[in-house]
């Protein structure tokens, strides 16, 4: 029974992290597009900054996962 619970726990965490990465990346793309120049030539810098933060969070999550998986980093 412990093996099944361990599998369910790993599955739940994997699905949650994959969903978080997908949500962050999609939000980053949408915010990047919203930060484009408007008709009067004004840039929306706030959208671009939050977009870069979303992309950075994706990169941090992926790098942390690689650090967990590769024993040479420990």
Residue, then its C-alpha position, 0 to 999 in steps of 0.5 A: x500500500x505504501x508503494x501506491x501512495x508514493x506513486x500517487x504522491x509523485x503523480x500529483x506533484x508532477x501534474x501540479x508542477x507541469x500545470x504550474x509551468x504551463x500556466x506561468x509560460x502561457x501567462x508570460x506569453x500573454x503578458x508579453x503580447x499585452x506589453x506591446x506598443x499601443x496606437x500612440x507609441x506608448x509601451x506598457x513596461x509593467x506587462x513586460x516586467x511581469x512577463x519576464x518574471x513569469x519566464x524567469x520562474x519557469x526557468x527556476x523551476x526547470x533548473x531546480x528539477x534538474x538539480x534534483x534529478x542529477x546526482x552530480x550536483x549534490 
